[in-house]
Amino acid sequence: MPSLFDLSGRTALVTGSTAGLGLAIARGLAEAGAHVVLNGRDPGRTEAARAGFAEAGLPASASAFDVTDEAAVEAAFERLDTAGIAVDILVNNAGIQLRKPLVELTAADWRRVVDTNLTSAFLVGREAARRMIARGRGGKVINIGSLTSEVARATVAPYTAAKGGLKLLTRSMAAEWAVHDIQANAIGPGYMLTEMNGALIEDEAFDAWVKRRTPSGRWGTPEDLVGTAVYLASPASAYVNGQIIYVDGGMLAVL
Ligand code: GCO
């Protein structure tokens, strides 16, 4: 009897998967048996990530496109259709951070962060769900939220607004797509050791605060997300809809 966590025969598209959380999640899904479609804006970096998977004996394809560009997203899915690649699992991971006080932000700053962290999940999710519904085989959508899907921190307002919106977009996806056996859920990472958080990691005071404020007493690693990602991508979560699972060392659970 296959494991409830076996992803063999399924294809997973992970946006923003040339580095950081996306790359670790993509690798975990591949090691659980999925064929992974790697994505980034840069074709060279996306192809390099694919080559790395191939060297490790992991099945993967590369699909470089800008997740904020509606036409580019549509064209990318048309290319996948032509190549016979049907996305069963979508991980909306692509995101950027911009740390700046609200009163200093430009409208362009705001739009760039919200488009990349929130609108992209709508654009890519819509194309994936249209095909999942048409195929009638169900599917999985996993949105990558944040602690800021729940609480705010000064100087990251557009990111927080986007990640908060992503939590409720996840529930909206569940409301409309669960009937098609598509489970839409989210993962809320805590403070993770990633390039995006480099400035925070190098800040001694912030580093000490994270370690003090997190019951686990440490920063998270991208690999800490893999088990939850495989769970939400697998038959084991067939009756789980509209949830966000915080993988944060307990930070949100305690004062
Ligand atoms: C910040 C960080 C956070 C983390 C993460 C927390 O500046 O506070 O970038 O936003 O990246 O999202 O869950």
Residues whose N, C-alpha, C, O or C-beta is under 5 A from the ligand:
A	BS01	GCO	Q97 S146 L147 T148 R153 V156 P189 G190 Y191
